[in-house]
Structure formats: C-alpha cells, structure tokens
Amino acid sequence: MAGTGIFPSIATPHSSRETVLPPRPDLPQIPLRSGPPRGMLTPLEWPDHVARMGVVLGLVTFLAGLLLMGFEGTENILPFVLITLLAGSGTVVLYLAIREAGDARFLKTLIVGAVLLRLGLTLVFHHLLPVGFFAPDAFTFQDAGWRTLLYLQGEGARPRQIAGTFEAGYFFWNAALYWVFGFLPLAPKLFNAFFGAWTSLLAYRLAGELAGRTPARIAGALVGFFPSLVLWSTQNLRDGPVLTLLVAIILLAHRLRNRWSTPGLVLLLTLIFVVGTLRDYMAVMVVFALLGTFLITPARALSTNLLLAIALVVTALVAYDQLGLGSRWVESASLEFVDEQRRALATGGTAFGTTEELEDPVESLRYLPIGVTYFLFAPFPWELESFLSRMTFPEMILWYGLMLLVPRGVWYLLRNRFTAVEPILLFLLITVPTYGLVEGNAGTAYRHRSQVIAFFLILAAVGIAVRRDRKRHRGSRGPRPTLQIQRSDPALR
C-alpha cells in the first residue's frame, strides 16, 4: 500500500488502480491553478522529462560499462549480479515504502534512471580511470579496507586509519565486502551507486512532506541527476552513504515530531550512530541540530518533542562516554584546533586562505564569509585551471541558478511550515559555517559540499514551485490567488 506506515500519503492520486491512504490534510500542496504558456513545461512535467532522459543516458552508460566489464574478464560478473540483486531488492523495498499512486510512474522512471546512470558510470570509471582519479581518498579506503580485513584475520598489522578512532566504519565496511567477495574494489562502488539513487527517493519524500507533490517531484529529479551527486556516488568514498543517512535522519525526525513511534526512534538513533562511524563530526552536528529542533517546538507538541530530546541526549552521552563518539571534536573544540584542520586542508593548487590565522575570534569571524563563500560556490568560473575543475563549469552555472531560488523556498516554508522546516535549517546553520571555517581547498570543498547539497536542492525545489505558481498568475485577471496550506494537525501550527 502506498504511503503507509511511517510514510503517509502526500498527494491525492489522480488515476491509479493502486489503493492508497487518503491524503493527510496537514501536508501542504502548492497548487497548479492554471495551465502554463504554450511550449512551457509545468513544474510537474519537466521532472518527468529529466527522469526519462536519465533512463536513456543511463542505458547507454550501463551498456558501455557492461561491455568494458566483459572485456576485462568474467571474474567480476557474478559479484556484480549478486550485488545488483541485493541492493536492487533494497531499492524496491524503499520504493514501496514511500511511493505515491499519483507519482508511481514518475518514481519508477526516476529510480531506474538514477540506478542505471550510476551503475553505468561506476563501471566505466572503474575500468577506464585509475583509482583516486577524482579523489585520492578513494585509494585510501580501498587499501586500508583490505589491510583491515588482513588485520582482522591475523595476517597483518592494524592500519593506522582504524586505530584509536570511532570513525572507522567505512574501512570496516570495505573489509566486510572484501571478506564476502574477495579483493573486489568494484564492490563498495556498486553499493554507493545504489545509496545515491536511494537519496533521490528520500529527497522526494522529504520535499513532499514539507511542501507537497510539486516540490517533491522537482527535488527527486534534482537530487537523482545532479552531476556531483552522481559522480561521488560512483566512487569508493563515504560521502554518498553519509548523505543518504542524513536525509533519512532529517525525514525521520520530521515524522517523529508529529507522530511518536518507538521503532522510529530506535531507527533514528541507529542511523545517527552509523553516521558517527563514518563521519563522527557530522553525527555531532546532526545531534545538535535535532536537539535544537526538538526544543524549539509548539506547546501542543512539547511532550513528544521533549521525550525525543531526552532520548537523544541520553543516547549521545552514553555513546560519547562509552564509545568515544565525537570525542576528538568535542574535547578539542577550539579555534586553534579549527585552524589546524584548515591548514591541513589548505594545500595543493586550489588552496585558499593559506595565510589566514584563525586563532583569534575576530579573525575567525572575518574569515567566515570567505570560507562559507568558497564552501558553497567554489570552484569559481575564473579559477578553472585544471581539467577536472573545468568539468565542473556546467554544474556550477546550474548550481548558482538554483541557489538564487533557495531564499524564496526558505521564505515560503518559514511563513507556512516553520515547524516542519526547522530540522533542515538548523542542520544547515550548523554545518555550513563549520565547513566554512575548516575548508582550505576548493577541490575538497566541492566534495564536502555534497553533504548538504541535497537539502539546498529541496529548498530550491520549493522555490521553483512557488515562483512558477506565482508567475503563472502574474498576468491573470482579478486578484492573484495566494498559496494556502491546510494545517489541521496542531503540531504543525
């Protein structure tokens, strides 16, 4: 049944034989009140075109990848089939959990295109490019993952990457895959391809619960086929899984604030724990963001949110005390430590701020706008010197245009869905300045930006829907209709 369980229906199905729950009146819909000018696509139509184009491009790259894999030999074929079947089953389960009858066809096209494109590019890059071509960390994860497996089997020394740190989950993940499939560097890349596709489904659901069906479709298409999100999900990097988990965490937090669920709370805490094993500082930031969200809440929903805050604090303190979750960042939290991290990153041809000193609060505040600007908008068109940086030019132009629509989406949600959008905004208000202070390399900032891109794309999707809706009525007779949101749920008021 579509939209059941933790994910209720977000839209009324137009025509479908599938049975769905009736739409919840508290979930807003940005209506399409009249047709667009001739030749123009409505916000409900162009995501379908993007998804179909993704399927076509995905088929081409997927077939090319299969040919390259065949030329390399047959040893990778069986693991490829097994991983595809296993992760594909997870994709079906997630699709069934969040699908909407009115959008079933779009979601099927979206997920097929997102998966095929990522799998195809994964195979092409794996067979044609050296390890670490896009990010040197890929070789580190591959090598340290294999050495971790050897260490666990008593055949080698413990890798330094897993020594004395809680943030070793991705190395153990690589080791687990090598234990199952042998030394197969392709395995983690294939799983990451599916993680990236899952993020588009979760973004669709999160945007839908924030602002309705139109932004949901736009957000799903943007996240599913945004170039850098596609790229990083084809590499053996932890960025893709972390982003998938972050979107799932924000979505679960939003759901739990309005409807208590013990299994949902357990799942939320589990996902935060997993994020901590991948990027411990990200777990710390999401804990603070959710804690603020649970404490800033309407009086009628205070009891539920207070229980969530207590559960979050208790679990975080236990994980910190017993497992050392985030201890490196909490215990070393100082401007000197931040400056040390930034200097470690400020190397290479795309380094910036190499002469800055952040050990003084005034200097840190002065540098913050510079760091945030680089984190959100680098590499700039006038700084494209290398081949890889030039490849980002089309995406950056698209990114700049979408970022112009983010304020419109934020303003609309603040006025109409303040409580619902709190988790996203608080998370961004914590992560973006933190990254802005730490980043010292435009290339690294470009990759780290993937941890927040999905949330900005969701806000941009709302901005696109609001802009097109209002623009459509600019020349109409009579007073321009205003966007209305029905909110019968007291927790959303």
C-alpha positions as CSV (number, residue, x, y, z in Angstrom):
1,M,0.0,0.0,0.0
2,A,1.5,3.4,-1.0
3,G,2.3,5.8,1.7
4,T,1.6,3.5,4.6
5,G,3.4,3.1,7.9
6,I,5.9,5.8,8.7
7,F,5.4,7.4,5.3
8,P,1.8,8.6,4.9
9,S,0.3,9.8,1.6
10,I,1.4,13.2,0.4
11,A,-0.8,13.6,-2.6
12,T,-4.1,12.6,-3.9
13,P,-3.7,10.1,-6.7
14,H,-5.2,11.2,-10.0
15,S,-5.7,7.9,-11.7
16,S,-4.4,4.6,-10.5
17,R,-5.6,1.1,-9.6
18,E,-3.4,1.1,-6.6
19,T,-5.0,1.6,-3.2
20,V,-3.6,4.3,-1.1
21,L,-4.5,6.0,2.2
22,P,-6.4,9.3,1.8
23,P,-4.2,12.3,1.8
24,R,-3.3,13.9,5.1
25,P,-4.8,17.5,5.2
26,D,-1.8,18.8,7.1
27,L,0.6,18.1,4.3
28,P,0.7,21.2,2.1
29,Q,0.1,21.3,-1.7
30,I,1.4,24.1,-3.9
31,P,-1.4,24.0,-6.4
32,L,-1.2,24.4,-10.2
33,R,-4.2,26.7,-10.7
34,S,-3.9,27.2,-14.5
35,G,-2.0,25.9,-17.5
36,P,1.4,27.3,-18.4
37,P,2.1,29.3,-21.6
38,R,2.3,27.2,-24.7
39,G,5.5,25.4,-25.1
40,M,6.4,25.7,-21.4
41,L,6.7,22.7,-19.1
42,T,4.9,22.9,-15.8
43,P,6.9,22.0,-12.6
44,L,5.0,18.7,-12.7
45,E,6.1,17.9,-16.2
46,W,9.8,18.7,-16.5
47,P,10.9,16.3,-13.8
48,D,9.3,13.5,-15.9
49,H,11.4,14.6,-18.9
50,V,14.6,14.7,-16.7
51,A,13.8,11.2,-15.4
52,R,13.2,9.9,-18.9
53,M,16.4,11.5,-20.2
54,G,18.2,9.9,-17.2
55,V,16.9,6.5,-18.2
56,V,18.2,6.9,-21.8
57,L,21.6,8.2,-20.7
58,G,21.7,5.5,-18.0
59,L,21.0,2.7,-20.5
60,V,23.8,4.0,-22.8
61,T,26.4,4.2,-20.0
62,F,25.2,0.9,-18.4
63,L,25.6,-1.0,-21.7
64,A,29.0,0.6,-22.2
65,G,30.0,-0.4,-18.7
66,L,28.9,-4.0,-19.2
67,L,31.0,-4.1,-22.4
68,L,34.0,-2.9,-20.6
69,M,33.5,-5.3,-17.7
70,G,33.2,-8.2,-20.3
71,F,36.4,-7.1,-22.0
72,E,38.2,-7.2,-18.6
73,G,37.2,-10.8,-18.0
74,T,34.4,-12.7,-16.3
75,E,35.6,-12.7,-12.7
76,N,33.5,-9.6,-11.8
77,I,30.3,-10.7,-13.4
78,L,29.0,-12.9,-10.6
79,P,29.7,-10.4,-7.8
80,F,28.2,-7.7,-9.9
81,V,25.0,-9.7,-10.4
82,L,24.8,-10.6,-6.7
83,I,25.3,-7.0,-5.5
84,T,22.9,-5.7,-8.0
85,L,20.2,-8.2,-6.9
86,L,20.8,-7.5,-3.2
87,A,20.9,-3.7,-3.5
88,G,18.1,-3.7,-6.1
89,S,15.9,-5.6,-3.6
90,G,16.6,-2.8,-1.1
91,T,15.6,-0.3,-3.7
92,V,12.3,-2.0,-4.3
93,V,11.6,-2.0,-0.6
94,L,12.3,1.7,-0.2
95,Y,10.2,2.5,-3.3
96,L,7.2,0.5,-1.9
97,A,7.6,2.3,1.4
98,I,7.4,5.9,0.0
99,R,5.6,5.6,-3.3
100,E,2.6,7.7,-4.2
101,A,-0.1,6.3,-6.5
102,G,-0.2,9.6,-8.5
103,D,3.6,9.6,-8.9
104,A,4.2,5.8,-9.2
105,R,5.2,6.1,-12.9
106,F,7.5,9.1,-12.2
107,L,9.2,7.4,-9.3
108,K,9.8,4.2,-11.2
109,T,11.3,6.2,-14.1
110,L,13.4,8.2,-11.6
111,I,14.8,5.3,-9.7
112,V,15.5,3.3,-12.8
113,G,17.3,6.2,-14.4
114,A,19.2,7.1,-11.3
115,V,20.4,3.5,-10.7
116,L,21.3,2.8,-14.4
117,L,23.2,6.0,-14.8
118,R,25.2,5.4,-11.6
119,L,25.9,1.8,-12.3
120,G,27.0,2.6,-15.8
121,L,29.3,5.4,-14.8
122,T,30.7,3.2,-11.9
123,L,31.7,0.5,-14.4
124,V,33.1,3.0,-16.9
125,F,35.2,4.9,-14.4
126,H,36.3,1.7,-12.7
127,H,37.7,0.2,-15.9
128,L,39.0,3.3,-17.6
129,L,40.3,5.5,-14.9
130,P,43.0,5.0,-12.2
131,V,42.0,4.7,-8.6
132,G,41.8,8.1,-7.0
133,F,41.4,10.0,-10.3
134,F,38.6,12.1,-8.9
135,A,39.6,11.9,-5.2
136,P,42.8,10.5,-3.7
137,D,40.8,9.3,-0.6
138,A,39.3,6.5,-2.8
139,F,42.7,4.7,-2.8
140,T,43.0,5.2,0.9
141,F,39.6,3.5,1.6
142,Q,40.4,0.7,-0.9
143,D,43.9,0.0,0.5
144,A,43.1,0.5,4.2
145,G,39.9,-1.6,3.8
146,W,41.9,-4.5,2.5
147,R,44.5,-4.2,5.2
148,T,41.8,-4.0,7.8
149,L,40.5,-7.4,6.6
150,L,44.0,-8.8,6.8
151,Y,44.4,-7.5,10.3
152,L,41.1,-9.0,11.4
153,Q,42.2,-12.3,10.0
154,G,45.5,-12.1,11.9
155,E,47.6,-11.6,8.8
156,G,48.9,-8.1,9.2
157,A,49.3,-5.0,11.4
158,R,46.4,-2.8,12.3
159,P,46.0,0.0,9.9
160,R,46.5,3.5,11.4
161,Q,43.2,4.6,10.0
162,I,41.2,2.4,12.4
163,A,43.5,2.8,15.4
164,G,42.0,4.7,18.3
165,T,39.1,6.2,16.5
166,F,35.3,5.7,16.4
167,E,35.3,7.0,12.8
168,A,36.4,3.7,11.3
169,G,33.1,2.4,9.9
170,Y,33.8,2.8,6.3
171,F,37.0,0.9,6.5
172,F,35.3,-2.0,8.2
173,W,32.5,-1.8,5.5
174,N,35.2,-2.2,2.8
175,A,36.7,-5.0,4.8
176,A,33.4,-6.8,5.1
177,L,32.8,-6.6,1.3
178,Y,36.3,-7.9,0.6
179,W,35.6,-10.8,3.0
180,V,32.5,-11.7,1.1
181,F,33.6,-11.1,-2.5
182,G,37.4,-11.2,-2.1
183,F,39.5,-8.2,-3.0
184,L,37.0,-6.6,-5.3
185,P,37.4,-2.8,-5.4
186,L,34.3,-2.6,-7.5
187,A,32.0,-3.9,-4.7
188,P,31.8,-0.7,-2.5
189,K,31.4,1.4,-5.6
190,L,28.4,-0.6,-6.7
191,F,26.7,-0.2,-3.3
192,N,27.5,3.5,-3.3
193,A,25.7,3.8,-6.6
194,F,22.5,2.4,-5.0
195,F,23.0,4.7,-2.0
196,G,23.0,7.7,-4.3
197,A,19.8,6.5,-6.0
198,W,18.1,6.0,-2.7
199,T,18.9,9.6,-1.7
200,S,16.7,10.8,-4.6
201,L,13.7,8.8,-3.2
202,L,14.3,10.1,0.3
203,A,14.6,13.7,-1.0
204,Y,11.3,13.2,-2.9
205,R,9.6,12.1,0.3
206,L,11.1,14.9,2.5
207,A,10.2,17.6,0.0
208,G,6.7,16.2,-0.3
209,E,6.1,16.3,3.4
210,L,7.4,19.8,3.5
211,A,5.6,21.4,0.6
212,G,3.6,18.9,-1.4
213,R,3.7,16.9,-4.6
214,T,5.2,19.5,-7.0
215,P,8.4,20.3,-5.0
216,A,8.7,16.5,-4.3
217,R,9.0,15.7,-7.9
218,I,11.4,18.5,-8.6
219,A,13.6,17.6,-5.6
220,G,13.6,13.9,-6.7
221,A,14.8,14.8,-10.2
222,L,17.4,17.3,-9.0
223,V,18.9,15.0,-6.4
224,G,18.7,12.0,-8.7
225,F,20.7,13.6,-11.5
226,F,22.7,16.4,-10.1
227,P,26.2,15.9,-11.6
228,S,28.4,16.0,-8.5
229,L,26.0,13.8,-6.5
230,V,26.1,11.3,-9.4
231,L,29.9,11.5,-9.5
232,W,30.6,10.9,-5.9
233,S,28.2,8.0,-5.7
234,T,30.3,6.2,-8.3
235,Q,33.4,6.3,-6.2
236,N,34.6,4.3,-3.2
237,L,34.0,7.3,-0.9
238,R,31.9,7.7,2.3
239,D,30.2,10.9,1.1
240,G,27.4,9.1,-0.7
241,P,26.3,6.8,2.2
242,V,26.6,9.7,4.7
243,L,24.3,11.9,2.6
244,T,21.7,9.1,2.3
245,L,21.8,8.7,6.1
246,L,21.5,12.4,6.7
247,V,18.4,12.8,4.5
248,A,16.9,9.7,6.2
249,I,17.6,11.2,9.6
250,I,16.0,14.5,8.9
251,L,13.0,12.8,7.4
252,L,12.6,10.5,10.4
253,A,13.0,13.4,12.8
254,H,10.3,15.3,11.0
255,R,7.9,12.3,11.2
256,L,8.7,11.6,14.8
257,R,7.9,15.2,15.9
258,N,4.3,14.8,14.7
259,R,3.7,11.1,15.5
260,W,5.5,9.2,18.2
261,S,6.9,5.8,17.2
262,T,9.2,3.8,19.4
263,P,10.6,1.8,16.4
264,G,11.1,5.0,14.5
265,L,13.0,6.5,17.4
266,V,15.2,3.4,17.6
267,L,15.9,3.7,13.9
268,L,16.7,7.4,14.2
269,L,19.3,6.8,16.9
270,T,20.7,3.8,15.0
271,L,21.2,5.9,11.8
272,I,22.9,8.7,13.8
273,F,25.2,6.1,15.3
274,V,26.1,4.8,11.9
275,V,26.8,8.3,10.7
276,G,29.2,8.6,13.6
277,T,31.1,5.6,12.5
278,L,31.5,7.2,9.1
279,R,32.0,10.9,9.9
280,D,31.9,11.5,13.6
281,Y,31.8,15.3,13.4
282,M,28.8,15.0,11.2
283,A,27.0,13.0,13.8
284,V,27.8,15.6,16.4
285,M,26.4,18.4,14.2
286,V,23.2,16.5,13.4
287,V,22.7,15.7,17.1
288,F,22.9,19.4,18.0
289,A,20.6,20.3,15.1
290,L,18.0,17.8,16.2
291,L,18.3,18.8,19.8
292,G,17.5,22.4,18.9
293,T,14.7,21.2,16.7
294,F,13.1,19.2,19.5
295,L,13.4,22.1,22.0
296,I,12.0,24.8,19.6
297,T,8.6,23.3,19.3
298,P,4.9,24.4,19.6
299,A,3.4,24.0,23.1
300,R,0.9,21.4,21.9
301,A,3.7,19.0,20.8
302,L,6.0,19.8,23.6
303,S,5.7,16.5,25.4
304,T,6.6,14.4,22.4
305,N,9.5,16.6,21.4
306,L,10.8,16.7,25.0
307,L,10.8,12.9,25.1
308,L,12.7,12.9,21.8
309,A,15.2,15.4,23.1
310,I,15.8,13.4,26.3
311,A,16.3,10.2,24.4
312,L,18.7,11.9,22.0
313,V,20.8,13.5,24.8
314,V,21.0,10.3,26.9
315,T,22.0,8.2,23.9
316,A,24.6,10.7,22.7
317,L,26.1,11.0,26.2
318,V,26.3,7.2,26.5
319,A,27.9,6.9,23.0
320,Y,30.4,9.7,23.9
321,D,31.3,8.2,27.3
322,Q,31.5,4.5,26.3
323,L,32.4,4.6,22.7
324,G,34.1,8.0,22.2
325,L,31.6,9.2,19.6
326,G,32.7,12.7,18.6
327,S,35.3,12.9,21.4
328,R,38.0,14.1,19.1
329,W,35.9,17.1,18.1
330,V,34.2,17.8,21.4
331,E,37.4,17.7,23.5
332,S,39.5,19.6,21.0
333,A,36.9,22.2,20.2
334,S,38.9,25.4,20.0
335,L,39.8,27.9,17.4
336,E,43.4,26.5,17.4
337,F,42.1,23.1,16.5
338,V,39.9,24.5,13.7
339,D,42.9,26.5,12.4
340,E,45.0,23.3,12.5
341,Q,42.4,21.4,10.5
342,R,42.0,24.2,7.9
343,R,45.8,24.4,7.4
344,A,46.0,20.7,6.8
345,L,43.4,21.1,4.0
346,A,44.9,24.3,2.6
347,T,47.4,22.5,0.3
348,G,47.6,22.0,-3.5
349,G,46.9,24.2,-6.4
350,T,43.3,25.0,-5.3
351,A,44.2,26.0,-1.8
352,F,42.8,29.3,-0.4
353,G,43.3,31.3,2.8
354,T,46.8,29.9,3.3
355,T,48.0,33.0,5.1
356,E,44.9,33.4,7.4
357,E,45.2,33.0,11.2
358,L,42.0,31.8,12.9
359,E,43.3,31.5,16.4
360,D,41.6,34.8,17.3
361,P,37.8,35.2,17.4
362,V,37.8,38.4,15.5
363,E,40.0,36.9,12.7
364,S,37.7,33.9,12.6
365,L,34.6,36.0,12.1
366,R,36.4,38.0,9.4
367,Y,37.4,34.8,7.6
368,L,34.0,33.1,8.0
369,P,32.3,34.8,5.0
370,I,35.2,33.9,2.8
371,G,35.2,30.3,3.9
372,V,31.4,29.9,3.5
373,T,31.6,31.5,0.1
374,Y,34.2,29.0,-1.1
375,F,32.4,26.1,0.5
376,L,29.1,26.9,-1.2
377,F,30.3,28.3,-4.5
378,A,33.8,27.1,-5.4
379,P,35.3,26.4,-7.8
380,F,34.6,29.7,-9.4
381,P,34.4,30.1,-13.2
382,W,37.6,32.4,-13.2
383,E,39.5,29.8,-11.3
384,L,39.1,26.8,-13.6
385,E,42.7,25.9,-14.4
386,S,42.8,22.1,-14.3
387,F,40.9,19.6,-16.5
388,L,38.8,18.4,-13.5
389,S,37.9,21.9,-12.4
390,R,36.8,22.8,-16.0
391,M,34.5,19.8,-15.9
392,T,32.5,21.4,-13.1
393,F,31.7,24.6,-15.1
394,P,28.2,23.5,-16.4
395,E,27.2,22.2,-12.9
396,M,28.4,25.4,-11.2
397,I,26.3,27.5,-13.5
398,L,23.2,25.3,-12.7
399,W,24.1,25.4,-9.0
400,Y,24.3,29.2,-9.0
401,G,20.9,29.5,-10.6
402,L,19.3,27.0,-8.1
403,M,20.9,28.8,-5.2
404,L,19.1,32.0,-6.3
405,L,15.8,30.2,-5.7
406,V,16.7,28.9,-2.2
407,P,15.7,32.1,-0.4
408,R,12.3,32.1,-2.0
409,G,11.8,28.5,-0.9
410,V,13.1,29.2,2.6
411,W,10.8,32.2,3.0
412,Y,7.8,30.3,1.9
413,L,8.5,27.5,4.3
414,L,9.3,29.8,7.2
415,R,5.9,31.5,6.7
416,N,3.9,28.4,6.2
417,R,5.8,25.4,7.5
418,F,8.1,26.8,10.1
419,T,8.0,23.7,12.4
420,A,8.5,21.3,9.6
421,V,11.5,23.0,8.0
422,E,13.3,23.6,11.3
423,P,15.4,20.4,11.2
424,I,16.8,21.3,7.7
425,L,17.5,24.9,8.5
426,L,19.2,24.2,11.9
427,F,21.3,21.5,10.3
428,L,22.4,23.9,7.6
429,L,23.0,26.7,10.0
430,I,25.4,24.4,11.9
431,T,27.2,22.6,9.1
432,V,27.7,25.4,6.6
433,P,29.6,27.8,9.0
434,T,31.6,24.9,10.4
435,Y,32.7,23.8,7.0
436,G,33.4,27.4,6.1
437,L,35.9,27.7,8.9
438,V,37.6,24.4,8.3
439,E,37.8,24.3,4.5
440,G,41.1,25.5,2.9
441,N,40.9,23.8,-0.6
442,A,38.4,24.5,-3.3
443,G,38.5,20.9,-4.6
444,T,37.9,19.5,-1.1
445,A,35.1,22.0,-0.5
446,Y,33.5,20.9,-3.8
447,R,33.4,17.3,-2.5
448,H,32.4,18.1,1.1
449,R,29.5,20.3,-0.3
450,S,27.9,17.0,-1.3
451,Q,27.0,16.5,2.4
452,V,24.5,19.4,2.2
453,I,23.6,19.7,-1.5
454,A,20.5,17.6,-1.2
455,F,19.0,19.9,1.4
456,F,19.7,23.0,-0.7
457,L,18.1,21.3,-3.7
458,I,15.0,20.5,-1.7
459,L,14.7,24.2,-0.7
460,A,15.4,25.2,-4.3
461,A,12.6,22.8,-5.4
462,V,10.1,24.6,-3.2
463,G,11.4,28.0,-4.5
464,I,10.9,26.8,-8.1
465,A,7.3,25.6,-7.4
466,V,6.4,28.9,-5.7
467,R,8.0,31.0,-8.4
468,R,6.3,29.2,-11.3
469,D,2.9,29.2,-9.4
470,R,3.0,32.9,-8.9
471,K,4.5,33.8,-12.3
472,R,1.6,31.9,-13.9
473,H,-0.9,34.3,-12.4
474,R,1.0,37.5,-12.9
475,G,-1.0,38.4,-15.9
476,S,-4.3,36.9,-14.9
477,R,-7.4,38.9,-14.3
478,G,-8.6,39.7,-10.8
479,P,-6.6,39.4,-7.7
480,R,-3.7,36.9,-7.7
481,P,-4.5,33.8,-5.6
482,T,-2.3,33.2,-2.7
483,L,-0.8,29.9,-1.7
484,Q,-2.8,28.3,1.0
485,I,-1.7,25.5,3.3
486,Q,-4.2,23.4,5.3
487,R,-2.8,22.5,8.7
488,S,-5.3,20.5,10.8
489,D,-2.5,18.9,12.8
490,P,-1.9,21.0,15.9
491,A,1.7,20.0,15.9
492,L,2.2,21.9,12.6
493,R,0.7,25.2,13.8
